[in-house]
């Protein structure tokens, strides 16, 4: 069963599109390196009480190794239940999706089953794949859950992704947002151009993860040429 962004509660879509802080959820372990559920819940409460509009769980700060320790589903479930107890239905819940297609599909199914709204799709495991293979991967996962694209900086394992990739990625109807974090002005512009050329600016919300440029990303209108005319995205 496919989860689609069109089926979200209206307030969730409105929250995502207005632009909010969606922190990457850390992982709390005890002295024996086991999941500390009490402190994990406290972290969730901390971010939501501080005004975060959503949470990204199962991403880098949650530690990718939770998958190897069979903690992916328990950690996602804990965050989802804690958020549901604390907040309104407008909180955007995003699950990190990693690995090659079979793994990413399994993780998407888990996230969808727990009630997560979208999956943040990492392509780091697909080094060496062609653009066609990357797009096929994204299309397959998008059939399970709405996607937030992720341009991860190459210095920490991300792929260099050209305008053509982002144009094709943005054309996938179940893509609802993109986190832009290549730490590179030209890479950032490639994403923006791709979204504009796909005529997807009304559907896809752009989020910045460029830690070296966040304030300027938030206040700068980006004007690019698509289909022969100038378009401004923010």
TORPA-4810 file (N, C-alpha, C, O; in nm, 3 decimals):
<nodes>
NODE_1_0.085_-0.119_0.000_0.000_0.000_0.000_0.088_0.125_0.000_0.177_0.139_0.085_X
NODE_2_0.065_0.213_-0.093_0.145_0.334_-0.105_0.092_0.443_-0.013_-0.029_0.464_-0.002_X
NODE_3_0.183_0.512_0.052_0.149_0.633_0.127_0.182_0.752_0.038_0.292_0.760_-0.016_X
NODE_4_0.087_0.844_0.023_0.107_0.959_-0.065_0.091_1.088_0.014_0.013_1.095_0.109_X
NODE_5_0.166_1.189_-0.027_0.158_1.316_0.046_0.020_1.379_0.034_-0.021_1.456_0.121_X
NODE_6_-0.052_1.346_-0.074_-0.188_1.401_-0.089_-0.283_1.351_0.019_-0.388_1.411_0.042_X
NODE_7_-0.246_1.242_0.084_-0.331_1.184_0.189_-0.295_1.233_0.329_-0.360_1.195_0.426_X
NODE_8_-0.193_1.316_0.340_-0.156_1.370_0.471_-0.267_1.456_0.528_-0.345_1.514_0.453_X
NODE_9_-0.274_1.466_0.661_-0.360_1.568_0.720_-0.319_1.706_0.668_-0.200_1.734_0.658_X
NODE_10_-0.414_1.792_0.634_-0.380_1.922_0.577_-0.281_2.002_0.661_-0.198_2.075_0.608_X
NODE_11_-0.292_1.989_0.794_-0.204_2.069_0.880_-0.059_2.022_0.872_0.033_2.102_0.891_X
NODE_12_-0.037_1.893_0.843_0.100_1.842_0.828_0.164_1.900_0.702_0.278_1.946_0.705_X
NODE_13_0.090_1.897_0.593_0.141_1.952_0.467_0.167_2.102_0.482_0.267_2.153_0.431_X
NODE_14_0.076_2.171_0.550_0.095_2.315_0.571_0.219_2.343_0.654_0.292_2.439_0.627_X
NODE_15_0.244_2.261_0.754_0.364_2.279_0.837_0.490_2.262_0.754_0.581_2.345_0.762_X
NODE_16_0.496_2.156_0.676_0.614_2.132_0.593_0.638_2.247_0.497_0.751_2.292_0.479_X
NODE_17_0.531_2.295_0.435_0.546_2.394_0.329_0.573_2.535_0.381_0.629_2.617_0.308_X
NODE_18_0.535_2.563_0.502_0.563_2.698_0.551_0.710_2.714_0.589_0.761_2.826_0.597_X
NODE_19_0.777_2.601_0.613_0.918_2.605_0.651_0.934_2.604_0.801_0.899_2.701_0.869_X
NODE_20_0.987_2.495_0.854_1.005_2.479_0.998_1.141_2.414_1.025_1.207_2.366_0.933_X
NODE_21_1.180_2.414_1.151_1.301_2.343_1.191_1.267_2.195_1.210_1.176_2.160_1.285_X
NODE_22_1.341_2.109_1.142_1.322_1.964_1.155_1.457_1.904_1.194_1.534_1.865_1.106_X
NODE_23_1.486_1.896_1.322_1.619_1.848_1.365_1.637_1.699_1.341_1.541_1.621_1.338_X
NODE_24_1.763_1.661_1.324_1.801_1.520_1.317_1.808_1.466_1.460_1.886_1.517_1.541_X
NODE_25_1.729_1.366_1.489_1.714_1.315_1.626_1.837_1.237_1.670_1.875_1.141_1.602_X
NODE_26_1.901_1.274_1.782_2.015_1.196_1.834_1.970_1.063_1.894_1.851_1.036_1.908_X
NODE_27_2.068_0.982_1.929_2.045_0.852_1.992_2.098_0.854_2.134_2.212_0.895_2.157_X
NODE_28_2.017_0.809_2.229_2.058_0.802_2.370_2.090_0.658_2.406_2.005_0.569_2.394_X
NODE_29_2.212_0.635_2.452_2.254_0.503_2.496_2.295_0.508_2.643_2.335_0.613_2.693_X
NODE_30_2.283_0.394_2.711_2.330_0.389_2.849_2.479_0.352_2.852_2.542_0.343_2.747_X
NODE_31_2.533_0.332_2.971_2.677_0.305_2.984_2.719_0.175_2.917_2.836_0.155_2.886_X
NODE_32_2.622_0.086_2.896_2.651_-0.040_2.828_2.619_-0.036_2.679_2.616_-0.139_2.612_X
NODE_33_2.595_0.085_2.628_2.568_0.109_2.487_2.439_0.043_2.441_2.427_-0.002_2.327_X
NODE_34_2.342_0.038_2.533_2.209_-0.008_2.498_2.116_0.112_2.489_2.142_0.215_2.551_X
NODE_35_2.010_0.099_2.412_1.914_0.208_2.398_1.858_0.247_2.534_1.807_0.162_2.607_X
NODE_36_1.868_0.375_2.567_1.813_0.428_2.692_1.679_0.493_2.658_1.674_0.609_2.619_X
NODE_37_1.572_0.417_2.674_1.440_0.463_2.629_1.396_0.590_2.701_1.336_0.678_2.639_X
NODE_38_1.424_0.600_2.829_1.381_0.719_2.904_1.449_0.845_2.851_1.384_0.946_2.829_X
NODE_39_1.578_0.837_2.832_1.650_0.954_2.781_1.619_0.979_2.633_1.621_1.093_2.586_X
NODE_40_1.591_0.872_2.560_1.553_0.890_2.420_1.422_0.968_2.410_1.408_1.057_2.327_X
NODE_41_1.327_0.934_2.496_1.200_1.008_2.498_1.223_1.153_2.540_1.159_1.245_2.490_X
NODE_42_1.316_1.172_2.634_1.346_1.307_2.680_1.402_1.393_2.566_1.371_1.512_2.558_X
NODE_43_1.483_1.334_2.480_1.535_1.409_2.365_1.422_1.450_2.271_1.419_1.562_2.222_X
NODE_44_1.329_1.358_2.247_1.215_1.391_2.162_1.135_1.506_2.223_1.099_1.601_2.153_X
NODE_45_1.108_1.497_2.352_1.032_1.603_2.419_1.107_1.736_2.412_1.046_1.841_2.391_X
NODE_46_1.238_1.731_2.430_1.319_1.853_2.427_1.301_1.927_2.295_1.273_2.047_2.294_X
NODE_47_1.318_1.857_2.185_1.309_1.922_2.054_1.168_1.976_2.028_1.152_2.087_1.978_X
NODE_48_1.067_1.898_2.062_0.931_1.942_2.035_0.890_2.055_2.127_0.822_2.148_2.084_X
NODE_49_0.930_2.049_2.254_0.900_2.159_2.346_0.972_2.287_2.305_0.925_2.398_2.333_X
NODE_50_1.087_2.272_2.238_1.164_2.389_2.193_1.104_2.452_2.068_1.149_2.558_2.024_X
NODE_51_1.003_2.388_2.009_0.935_2.447_1.895_0.965_2.386_1.760_0.926_2.442_1.658_X
NODE_52_1.033_2.272_1.757_1.059_2.207_1.628_0.927_2.171_1.561_0.833_2.127_1.626_X
NODE_53_0.923_2.190_1.429_0.802_2.158_1.355_0.794_2.014_1.310_0.692_1.970_1.257_X
NODE_54_0.903_1.941_1.330_0.907_1.801_1.292_1.033_1.737_1.344_1.115_1.802_1.408_X
NODE_55_1.049_1.608_1.317_1.168_1.534_1.358_1.211_1.441_1.245_1.127_1.383_1.176_X
NODE_56_1.342_1.429_1.228_1.397_1.331_1.135_1.466_1.223_1.218_1.563_1.252_1.289_X
NODE_57_1.417_1.101_1.211_1.463_0.992_1.298_1.523_0.881_1.211_1.473_0.851_1.103_X
NODE_58_1.631_0.822_1.262_1.697_0.717_1.184_1.794_0.774_1.083_1.826_0.710_0.983_X
NODE_59_1.842_0.896_1.110_1.936_0.963_1.021_2.075_0.962_1.086_2.100_0.884_1.178_X
NODE_60_2.165_1.050_1.040_2.304_1.038_1.083_2.323_1.052_1.233_2.399_0.975_1.292_X
NODE_61_2.255_1.148_1.298_2.276_1.165_1.442_2.207_1.057_1.524_2.236_1.040_1.642_X
NODE_62_2.114_0.983_1.462_2.055_0.869_1.531_2.146_0.747_1.519_2.120_0.642_1.578_X
NODE_63_2.253_0.761_1.442_2.354_0.658_1.419_2.301_0.549_1.324_2.204_0.479_1.355_X
NODE_64_2.365_0.538_1.209_2.323_0.438_1.110_2.336_0.296_1.164_2.271_0.204_1.115_X
NODE_65_2.421_0.276_1.266_2.443_0.142_1.322_2.321_0.087_1.395_2.320_-0.031_1.430_X
NODE_66_2.218_0.169_1.418_2.097_0.114_1.480_2.037_0.004_1.393_1.967_-0.084_1.444_X
NODE_67_2.064_0.008_1.265_2.012_-0.096_1.176_2.080_-0.229_1.204_2.016_-0.334_1.202_X
NODE_68_2.210_-0.225_1.228_2.286_-0.347_1.255_2.249_-0.406_1.390_2.261_-0.527_1.412_X
NODE_69_2.206_-0.321_1.482_2.170_-0.366_1.617_2.021_-0.394_1.632_1.971_-0.410_1.743_X
NODE_70_1.950_-0.400_1.519_1.805_-0.427_1.520_1.728_-0.323_1.600_1.628_-0.355_1.665_X
NODE_71_1.775_-0.200_1.596_1.710_-0.092_1.671_1.636_0.006_1.582_1.576_0.101_1.632_X
NODE_72_1.639_-0.015_1.451_1.576_0.082_1.361_1.428_0.099_1.395_1.382_0.211_1.418_X
NODE_73_1.354_-0.011_1.398_1.211_0.000_1.427_1.184_0.045_1.570_1.099_0.133_1.588_X
NODE_74_1.251_-0.009_1.672_1.225_0.039_1.808_1.251_0.189_1.826_1.174_0.257_1.894_X
NODE_75_1.358_0.240_1.766_1.389_0.383_1.780_1.284_0.467_1.709_1.239_0.568_1.763_X
NODE_76_1.244_0.426_1.589_1.140_0.501_1.518_1.008_0.497_1.593_0.938_0.598_1.602_X
NODE_77_0.976_0.381_1.647_0.850_0.367_1.720_0.848_0.454_1.845_0.747_0.517_1.876_X
NODE_78_0.960_0.459_1.916_0.969_0.539_2.039_0.948_0.687_2.009_0.874_0.755_2.080_X
NODE_79_1.013_0.736_1.905_0.998_0.877_1.869_0.855_0.908_1.826_0.800_1.011_1.862_X
NODE_80_0.796_0.819_1.749_0.660_0.842_1.699_0.560_0.845_1.813_0.472_0.932_1.817_X
NODE_81_0.572_0.751_1.905_0.477_0.747_2.017_0.494_0.867_2.109_0.395_0.924_2.156_X
NODE_82_0.617_0.906_2.133_0.641_1.021_2.220_0.588_1.148_2.156_0.525_1.230_2.223_X
NODE_83_0.613_1.165_2.027_0.563_1.283_1.957_0.411_1.286_1.956_0.351_1.392_1.974_X
NODE_84_0.348_1.170_1.937_0.202_1.164_1.933_0.142_1.201_2.068_0.034_1.260_2.074_X
NODE_85_0.211_1.168_2.176_0.161_1.200_2.310_0.176_1.348_2.344_0.105_1.400_2.430_X
NODE_86_0.270_1.415_2.276_0.306_1.551_2.317_0.250_1.661_2.230_0.226_1.771_2.278_X
NODE_87_0.229_1.634_2.104_0.206_1.743_2.011_0.076_1.727_1.935_0.006_1.626_1.944_X
NODE_88_0.047_1.832_1.860_-0.069_1.830_1.772_-0.039_1.742_1.651_0.073_1.693_1.633_X
NODE_89_-0.141_1.723_1.570_-0.125_1.640_1.451_-0.044_1.708_1.342_-0.026_1.652_1.234_X
NODE_90_0.006_1.829_1.369_0.078_1.904_1.265_0.227_1.873_1.261_0.296_1.921_1.171_X
NODE_91_0.279_1.795_1.355_0.422_1.765_1.357_0.459_1.674_1.240_0.396_1.570_1.218_X
NODE_92_0.561_1.713_1.165_0.605_1.636_1.049_0.707_1.532_1.094_0.812_1.567_1.148_X
NODE_93_0.677_1.406_1.074_0.765_1.297_1.116_0.829_1.234_0.992_0.760_1.184_0.903_X
NODE_94_0.963_1.236_0.990_1.039_1.189_0.875_1.136_1.080_0.920_1.206_1.097_1.020_X
NODE_95_1.140_0.970_0.847_1.229_0.859_0.879_1.344_0.855_0.779_1.324_0.873_0.659_X
NODE_96_1.466_0.833_0.829_1.580_0.816_0.741_1.574_0.681_0.671_1.549_0.579_0.734_X
NODE_97_1.598_0.681_0.540_1.597_0.558_0.460_1.733_0.542_0.394_1.780_0.632_0.324_X
NODE_98_1.797_0.429_0.417_1.933_0.409_0.367_1.945_0.276_0.293_1.850_0.198_0.286_X
NODE_99_2.063_0.254_0.239_2.094_0.126_0.177_2.052_0.118_0.031_1.999_0.213_-0.026_X
NODE_100_2.077_0.002_-0.027_2.035_-0.023_-0.163_1.884_-0.047_-0.166_1.820_-0.042_-0.061_X
NODE_101_1.828_-0.073_-0.281_1.683_-0.066_-0.296_1.608_-0.160_-0.203_1.509_-0.119_-0.142_X
NODE_102_1.650_-0.284_-0.189_1.578_-0.379_-0.104_1.573_-0.330_0.041_1.468_-0.336_0.105_X
NODE_103_1.686_-0.282_0.091_1.689_-0.232_0.229_1.605_-0.106_0.243_1.529_-0.093_0.339_X
NODE_104_1.618_-0.013_0.150_1.542_0.111_0.158_1.392_0.085_0.153_1.315_0.152_0.221_X
NODE_105_1.351_-0.014_0.075_1.209_-0.049_0.069_1.162_-0.105_0.202_1.053_-0.071_0.248_X
NODE_106_1.242_-0.191_0.264_1.204_-0.246_0.394_1.190_-0.134_0.497_1.094_-0.131_0.574_X
NODE_107_1.285_-0.042_0.497_1.280_0.068_0.593_1.160_0.158_0.565_1.096_0.207_0.659_X
NODE_108_1.129_0.181_0.439_1.013_0.262_0.404_0.884_0.197_0.452_0.793_0.265_0.501_X
NODE_109_0.877_0.066_0.440_0.757_-0.005_0.485_0.742_0.002_0.636_0.632_0.018_0.687_X
NODE_110_0.854_-0.010_0.708_0.850_0.004_0.854_0.803_0.144_0.892_0.714_0.160_0.975_X
NODE_111_0.862_0.245_0.829_0.828_0.384_0.861_0.681_0.412_0.831_0.611_0.474_0.911_X
NODE_112_0.635_0.367_0.716_0.496_0.388_0.680_0.403_0.320_0.780_0.301_0.377_0.820_X
NODE_113_0.437_0.198_0.820_0.355_0.125_0.915_0.346_0.191_1.051_0.248_0.174_1.123_X
NODE_114_0.450_0.267_1.088_0.451_0.336_1.217_0.384_0.473_1.210_0.367_0.539_1.312_X
NODE_115_0.346_0.515_1.090_0.277_0.642_1.076_0.364_0.759_1.036_0.320_0.874_1.040_X
NODE_116_0.489_0.733_0.997_0.575_0.842_0.951_0.520_0.899_0.820_0.467_0.827_0.736_X
NODE_117_0.536_1.030_0.807_0.480_1.096_0.689_0.567_1.081_0.566_0.515_1.070_0.455_X
NODE_118_0.699_1.080_0.583_0.790_1.079_0.468_0.920_1.010_0.505_0.949_0.986_0.622_X
NODE_119_0.998_0.980_0.402_1.130_0.922_0.422_1.237_1.011_0.361_1.224_1.056_0.247_X
NODE_120_1.343_1.037_0.437_1.459_1.112_0.388_1.552_1.012_0.319_1.612_0.928_0.385_X
NODE_121_1.564_1.022_0.188_1.630_0.919_0.110_1.779_0.947_0.093_1.818_1.044_0.028_X
NODE_122_1.861_0.861_0.153_2.006_0.869_0.135_2.048_0.783_0.016_2.003_0.669_0.002_X
NODE_123_2.134_0.838_-0.068_2.184_0.764_-0.183_2.329_0.719_-0.165_2.391_0.670_-0.258_X
NODE_124_2.382_0.736_-0.044_2.524_0.711_-0.020_2.565_0.567_-0.050_2.679_0.541_-0.086_X
NODE_125_2.471_0.473_-0.035_2.505_0.332_-0.058_2.509_0.295_-0.206_2.544_0.183_-0.242_X
NODE_126_2.473_0.391_-0.293_2.465_0.361_-0.436_2.581_0.423_-0.514_2.566_0.457_-0.632_X
NODE_127_2.694_0.436_-0.449_2.812_0.489_-0.520_2.842_0.404_-0.644_2.840_0.281_-0.638_X
NODE_128_2.868_0.472_-0.754_2.898_0.402_-0.878_2.776_0.371_-0.962_2.790_0.327_-1.076_X
NODE_129_2.656_0.394_-0.908_2.534_0.369_-0.985_2.517_0.477_-1.092_2.560_0.590_-1.074_X
NODE_130_2.453_0.440_-1.201_2.425_0.537_-1.306_2.307_0.625_-1.264_2.236_0.594_-1.168_X
NODE_131_2.289_0.734_-1.337_2.174_0.821_-1.307_2.043_0.745_-1.324_1.951_0.762_-1.243_X
NODE_132_2.033_0.663_-1.427_1.911_0.583_-1.446_1.886_0.492_-1.326_1.772_0.476_-1.283_X
NODE_133_1.992_0.432_-1.273_1.977_0.343_-1.158_1.937_0.420_-1.033_1.855_0.372_-0.954_X
NODE_134_1.992_0.538_-1.015_1.954_0.620_-0.899_1.807_0.660_-0.907_1.736_0.656_-0.806_X
NODE_135_1.762_0.698_-1.025_1.622_0.738_-1.041_1.529_0.618_-1.022_1.424_0.631_-0.959_X
NODE_136_1.567_0.502_-1.075_1.485_0.382_-1.055_1.473_0.348_-0.907_1.367_0.309_-0.860_X
NODE_137_1.582_0.363_-0.835_1.583_0.341_-0.689_1.485_0.436_-0.621_1.402_0.393_-0.541_X
NODE_138_1.494_0.564_-0.654_1.405_0.663_-0.592_1.259_0.637_-0.627_1.172_0.649_-0.542_X
NODE_139_1.233_0.601_-0.751_1.095_0.573_-0.792_1.038_0.454_-0.715_0.922_0.455_-0.676_X
NODE_140_1.120_0.352_-0.694_1.074_0.233_-0.622_1.038_0.268_-0.478_0.934_0.226_-0.428_X
NODE_141_1.124_0.345_-0.412_1.097_0.381_-0.272_0.979_0.477_-0.263_0.902_0.471_-0.168_X
NODE_142_0.964_0.565_-0.361_0.853_0.661_-0.362_0.719_0.592_-0.378_0.615_0.650_-0.347_X
NODE_143_0.720_0.469_-0.426_0.594_0.395_-0.433_0.549_0.345_-0.297_0.435_0.300_-0.281_X
NODE_144_0.637_0.354_-0.197_0.603_0.312_-0.061_0.566_0.428_0.029_0.475_0.417_0.112_X
NODE_145_0.636_0.542_0.014_0.621_0.652_0.109_0.665_0.782_0.040_0.753_0.777_-0.045_X
NODE_146_0.606_0.896_0.074_0.654_1.023_0.018_0.801_1.045_0.053_0.847_1.006_0.160_X
NODE_147_0.873_1.106_-0.039_1.017_1.122_-0.021_1.057_1.266_0.003_1.000_1.360_-0.051_X
NODE_148_1.159_1.279_0.088_1.237_1.402_0.100_1.373_1.368_0.040_1.445_1.284_0.094_X
NODE_149_1.408_1.434_-0.069_1.539_1.411_-0.127_1.648_1.466_-0.038_1.622_1.551_0.047_X
NODE_150_1.769_1.417_-0.056_1.879_1.458_0.031_2.006_1.470_-0.052_2.059_1.370_-0.101_X
NODE_151_2.055_1.593_-0.067_2.184_1.614_-0.133_2.290_1.625_-0.023_2.310_1.732_0.034_X
NODE_152_2.356_1.514_0.005_2.458_1.506_0.110_2.593_1.547_0.053_2.628_1.511_-0.059_X
NODE_153_2.668_1.623_0.131_2.798_1.669_0.083_2.890_1.550_0.053_2.898_1.456_0.132_X
NODE_154_2.959_1.554_-0.061_3.049_1.444_-0.099_3.159_1.417_0.003_3.207_1.304_0.012_X
NODE_155_3.199_1.517_0.080_3.309_1.499_0.177_3.275_1.396_0.284_3.366_1.340_0.345_X
NODE_156_3.147_1.370_0.307_3.108_1.271_0.409_3.030_1.155_0.346_2.952_1.088_0.414_X
NODE_157_3.052_1.131_0.219_2.995_1.013_0.157_2.885_1.036_0.056_2.834_0.940_-0.003_X
NODE_158_2.847_1.161_0.034_2.743_1.188_-0.063_2.792_1.175_-0.207_2.912_1.171_-0.232_X
NODE_159_2.697_1.169_-0.299_2.729_1.161_-0.441_2.720_1.299_-0.504_2.643_1.384_-0.458_X
NODE_160_2.799_1.322_-0.608_2.786_1.444_-0.686_2.671_1.423_-0.784_2.677_1.335_-0.870_X
NODE_161_2.566_1.505_-0.771_2.444_1.484_-0.847_2.416_1.605_-0.936_2.400_1.716_-0.884_X
NODE_162_2.410_1.588_-1.067_2.394_1.700_-1.158_2.249_1.748_-1.170_2.157_1.689_-1.114_X
NODE_163_2.234_1.857_-1.243_2.100_1.912_-1.266_2.007_1.807_-1.326_1.891_1.798_-1.287_X
NODE_164_2.057_1.728_-1.418_1.972_1.628_-1.484_1.913_1.530_-1.384_1.797_1.489_-1.397_X
NODE_165_1.992_1.491_-1.284_1.938_1.402_-1.181_1.825_1.471_-1.105_1.718_1.414_-1.087_X
NODE_166_1.849_1.594_-1.062_1.749_1.662_-0.980_1.622_1.693_-1.059_1.513_1.695_-1.003_X
NODE_167_1.637_1.718_-1.188_1.519_1.739_-1.271_1.434_1.613_-1.276_1.311_1.619_-1.263_X
NODE_168_1.498_1.499_-1.293_1.424_1.373_-1.299_1.371_1.333_-1.162_1.260_1.280_-1.151_X
NODE_169_1.450_1.357_-1.058_1.404_1.325_-0.923_1.282_1.410_-0.887_1.185_1.359_-0.832_X
NODE_170_1.288_1.539_-0.919_1.177_1.629_-0.885_1.050_1.595_-0.962_0.941_1.631_-0.920_X
NODE_171_1.064_1.525_-1.074_0.947_1.487_-1.153_0.871_1.370_-1.091_0.760_1.340_-1.134_X
NODE_172_0.929_1.303_-0.993_0.859_1.194_-0.923_0.749_1.254_-0.837_0.777_1.336_-0.749_X
NODE_173_0.626_1.215_-0.861_0.512_1.284_-0.800_0.509_1.272_-0.648_0.454_1.360_-0.581_X
NODE_174_0.567_1.166_-0.593_0.559_1.147_-0.448_0.680_1.206_-0.375_0.706_1.172_-0.259_X
NODE_175_0.754_1.293_-0.442_0.860_1.371_-0.376_0.797_1.501_-0.326_0.736_1.575_-0.403_X
NODE_176_0.813_1.527_-0.197_0.745_1.641_-0.137_0.841_1.750_-0.090_0.799_1.864_-0.068_X
NODE_177_0.969_1.716_-0.074_1.067_1.814_-0.027_1.207_1.765_-0.063_1.226_1.648_-0.097_X
NODE_178_1.303_1.855_-0.056_1.444_1.819_-0.074_1.526_1.893_0.030_1.514_2.015_0.046_X
NODE_179_1.611_1.819_0.101_1.708_1.880_0.192_1.837_1.900_0.113_1.899_1.804_0.067_X
NODE_180_1.877_2.025_0.099_1.994_2.060_0.019_2.113_2.082_0.112_2.115_2.178_0.188_X
NODE_181_2.211_1.993_0.105_2.325_2.004_0.196_2.456_1.960_0.131_2.531_1.882_0.190_X
NODE_182_2.485_2.008_0.008_2.612_1.971_-0.053_2.729_2.056_-0.006_2.844_2.028_-0.040_X
NODE_183_2.700_2.162_0.074_2.803_2.256_0.119_2.876_2.315_-0.003_2.998_2.329_-0.002_X
NODE_184_2.800_2.347_-0.104_2.858_2.395_-0.229_2.752_2.479_-0.300_2.640_2.432_-0.322_X
NODE_185_2.786_2.601_-0.336_2.689_2.690_-0.399_2.640_2.635_-0.532_2.521_2.642_-0.562_X
NODE_186_2.732_2.581_-0.612_2.692_2.529_-0.742_2.602_2.407_-0.727_2.505_2.391_-0.802_X
NODE_187_2.633_2.321_-0.629_2.547_2.206_-0.604_2.409_2.248_-0.559_2.309_2.189_-0.601_X
NODE_188_2.402_2.350_-0.475_2.272_2.402_-0.430_2.192_2.453_-0.549_2.073_2.424_-0.560_X
NODE_189_2.256_2.528_-0.637_2.188_2.580_-0.755_2.145_2.469_-0.850_2.043_2.483_-0.918_X
NODE_190_2.220_2.360_-0.855_2.179_2.247_-0.940_2.045_2.191_-0.894_1.960_2.159_-0.977_X
NODE_191_2.025_2.179_-0.763_1.897_2.129_-0.712_1.785_2.226_-0.749_1.681_2.184_-0.799_X
NODE_192_1.808_2.353_-0.726_1.705_2.454_-0.752_1.669_2.457_-0.900_1.551_2.464_-0.936_X
NODE_193_1.770_2.451_-0.987_1.743_2.448_-1.131_1.664_2.322_-1.168_1.571_2.330_-1.248_X
NODE_194_1.701_2.208_-1.111_1.631_2.085_-1.142_1.484_2.091_-1.104_1.398_2.047_-1.180_X
NODE_195_1.455_2.145_-0.987_1.316_2.158_-0.942_1.240_2.253_-1.035_1.126_2.225_-1.072_X
NODE_196_1.302_2.364_-1.071_1.237_2.460_-1.160_1.211_2.398_-1.298_1.103_2.416_-1.354_X
NODE_197_1.309_2.327_-1.351_1.293_2.267_-1.484_1.190_2.155_-1.485_1.132_2.125_-1.589_X
NODE_198_1.166_2.093_-1.370_1.064_1.989_-1.359_0.926_2.047_-1.332_0.828_1.973_-1.319_X
NODE_199_0.917_2.180_-1.324_0.791_2.247_-1.291_0.732_2.193_-1.160_0.612_2.172_-1.149_X
NODE_200_0.821_2.171_-1.063_0.779_2.108_-0.937_0.789_2.201_-0.818_0.778_2.156_-0.704_X
NODE_201_0.809_2.330_-0.841_0.831_2.423_-0.730_0.709_2.436_-0.639_0.724_2.465_-0.521_X
NODE_202_0.590_2.416_-0.692_0.470_2.426_-0.609_0.453_2.304_-0.519_0.392_2.312_-0.413_X
NODE_203_0.506_2.191_-0.563_0.491_2.066_-0.487_0.606_2.042_-0.391_0.586_1.993_-0.280_X
NODE_204_0.727_2.077_-0.432_0.847_2.043_-0.355_0.893_2.162_-0.273_0.919_2.270_-0.326_X
NODE_205_0.903_2.141_-0.143_0.954_2.243_-0.052_1.104_2.223_-0.033_1.150_2.111_-0.010_X
NODE_206_1.179_2.331_-0.044_1.325_2.323_-0.032_1.369_2.355_0.110_1.331_2.458_0.166_X
NODE_207_1.449_2.267_0.166_1.506_2.286_0.300_1.658_2.291_0.288_1.716_2.221_0.205_X
NODE_208_1.721_2.375_0.369_1.866_2.382_0.367_1.927_2.302_0.482_1.878_2.302_0.595_X
NODE_209_2.036_2.235_0.449_2.118_2.170_0.549_2.262_2.213_0.533_2.354_2.151_0.587_X
NODE_210_2.281_2.322_0.457_2.415_2.378_0.436_2.459_2.451_0.562_2.436_2.571_0.575_X
NODE_211_2.523_2.381_0.652_2.559_2.441_0.781_2.652_2.560_0.765_2.660_2.645_0.853_X
NODE_212_2.722_2.567_0.654_2.813_2.678_0.630_2.743_2.800_0.570_2.807_2.903_0.547_X
NODE_213_2.611_2.787_0.543_2.545_2.893_0.466_2.396_2.903_0.500_2.318_2.955_0.420_X
NODE_214_2.356_2.853_0.616_2.213_2.838_0.645_2.140_2.972_0.643_2.035_2.983_0.580_X
NODE_215_2.192_3.072_0.712_2.121_3.200_0.720_2.102_3.259_0.581_1.993_3.305_0.547_X
NODE_216_2.207_3.258_0.501_2.196_3.314_0.366_2.101_3.232_0.279_2.028_3.289_0.198_X
NODE_217_2.101_3.101_0.296_2.005_3.018_0.221_1.862_3.059_0.255_1.776_3.063_0.167_X
NODE_218_1.837_3.089_0.381_1.701_3.121_0.425_1.654_3.258_0.379_1.534_3.278_0.360_X
NODE_219_1.745_3.350_0.360_1.703_3.487_0.325_1.723_3.520_0.177_1.682_3.627_0.132_X
NODE_220_1.786_3.431_0.102_1.819_3.461_-0.037_1.717_3.403_-0.133_1.691_3.283_-0.129_X
NODE_221_1.657_3.485_-0.220_1.577_3.431_-0.330_1.671_3.382_-0.440_1.765_3.453_-0.477_X
NODE_222_1.645_3.264_-0.493_1.729_3.206_-0.597_1.656_3.217_-0.731_1.549_3.159_-0.747_X
NODE_223_1.713_3.289_-0.824_1.652_3.305_-0.956_1.729_3.222_-1.058_1.850_3.239_-1.074_X
NODE_224_1.659_3.133_-1.126_1.720_3.047_-1.227_1.635_3.055_-1.354_1.519_3.097_-1.350_X
NODE_225_1.694_3.015_-1.465_1.622_3.014_-1.592_1.576_2.872_-1.621_1.657_2.779_-1.622_X
NODE_226_1.447_2.856_-1.645_1.390_2.726_-1.679_1.288_2.745_-1.790_1.200_2.831_-1.780_X
NODE_227_1.301_2.667_-1.895_1.210_2.676_-2.010_1.208_2.817_-2.069_1.104_2.865_-2.115_X
NODE_228_1.322_2.882_-2.067_1.335_3.012_-2.131_1.290_3.131_-2.050_1.292_3.244_-2.100_X
NODE_229_1.249_3.109_-1.926_1.206_3.222_-1.843_1.267_3.213_-1.704_1.301_3.105_-1.656_X
NODE_230_1.281_3.329_-1.641_1.340_3.334_-1.507_1.237_3.294_-1.403_1.122_3.336_-1.408_X
NODE_231_1.280_3.211_-1.308_1.192_3.169_-1.199_1.267_3.187_-1.067_1.386_3.157_-1.057_X
NODE_232_1.196_3.236_-0.969_1.257_3.260_-0.839_1.201_3.162_-0.738_1.079_3.152_-0.720_X
NODE_233_1.291_3.090_-0.672_1.254_2.993_-0.569_1.321_3.033_-0.439_1.424_3.101_-0.440_X
NODE_234_1.262_2.991_-0.329_1.320_3.019_-0.198_1.324_2.890_-0.118_1.369_2.889_-0.004_X
</nodes>
